[in-house]
Amino acid sequence: MVIYGVGLLAACMLVGVILGDLLGQLIGVQANVGGVGIAMLLLIWATNASRLKLLLVPPTATGITFWSAMYIPIVVAMAAKQNVLAAVSSGWLALIAGVAAVAVSFAMIPLLSRLGRRTHDQS
C-alpha cells in the first residue's frame, strides 16, 4: 500500500506549492516562498494526525510512513545542494563561513556529549 503514501505526498506537495505561490504573491515576490517546507509540514501533520490514523489500515499506514520518512531527507539534501552551489558562486567569504560553521558544529559534539553524560549521571 505504498501507493497511498505517494498519493498523500503528492497531495501535500500540491497544496504546499499552491500556498507557497500565494505567499510569494502576498509579499510581492515572483517566486514560490516556502512551498516545499509547507508541504513537508503538512506531510508531518498528516502522518501524525490521530483522526487519520483511525481510518488507515496497517499496510496503508506503513506506506505513508515510508514516504514521509523518505521525503524529509530528500528535501534537506536538495536545500543543502542549493546552499553549496550558491556559496561556491558567491566567493571565498561564503565558503569560509560555511566551513567555519561546520567546523564549530563538529567541535561542539564532544562538549555536548560530556554535558549530556553529566546530566544523565546526576539523575
LINKAPE-V330178 format. One record per pair of residues at least 6 apart in sequence whose ideal C-beta (glycine too) atoms are under 8 Angstrom apart, sorted by the first residue. I is the first residue (numbers start at 0). J is the second residue. If there is no record, write none. Layout:
i:I j:J
i:I j:J
This chain:
i:0 j:56
i:0 j:58
i:0 j:59
i:0 j:61
i:0 j:62
i:1 j:61
i:1 j:62
i:1 j:65
i:1 j:66
i:2 j:62
i:3 j:55
i:3 j:59
i:3 j:62
i:3 j:63
i:4 j:59
i:4 j:62
i:4 j:63
i:4 j:64
i:4 j:65
i:4 j:66
i:4 j:67
i:5 j:62
i:5 j:66
i:7 j:42
i:7 j:45
i:7 j:46
i:7 j:63
i:7 j:66
i:7 j:67
i:8 j:42
i:8 j:66
i:8 j:67
i:8 j:70
i:11 j:38
i:11 j:39
i:11 j:41
i:11 j:42
i:11 j:45
i:12 j:35
i:12 j:38
i:14 j:37
i:14 j:38
i:14 j:41
i:15 j:34
i:15 j:35
i:15 j:36
i:15 j:37
i:15 j:38
i:15 j:39
i:15 j:40
i:15 j:41
i:16 j:31
i:16 j:34
i:16 j:35
i:16 j:38
i:17 j:34
i:18 j:34
i:18 j:37
i:19 j:31
i:19 j:32
i:19 j:33
i:19 j:34
i:19 j:35
i:19 j:36
i:19 j:37
i:20 j:31
i:20 j:34
i:22 j:32
i:22 j:33
i:22 j:34
i:23 j:29
i:23 j:30
i:23 j:31
i:23 j:32
i:26 j:32
i:35 j:74
i:35 j:77
i:35 j:78
i:36 j:74
i:39 j:70
i:39 j:71
i:39 j:74
i:42 j:67
i:42 j:70
i:42 j:71
i:43 j:67
i:43 j:71
i:45 j:51
i:45 j:63
i:46 j:63
i:46 j:64
i:46 j:67
i:52 j:60
i:55 j:63
i:82 j:97
i:83 j:97
i:85 j:93
i:86 j:93
i:86 j:94
i:86 j:96
i:86 j:97
i:87 j:93
i:87 j:94
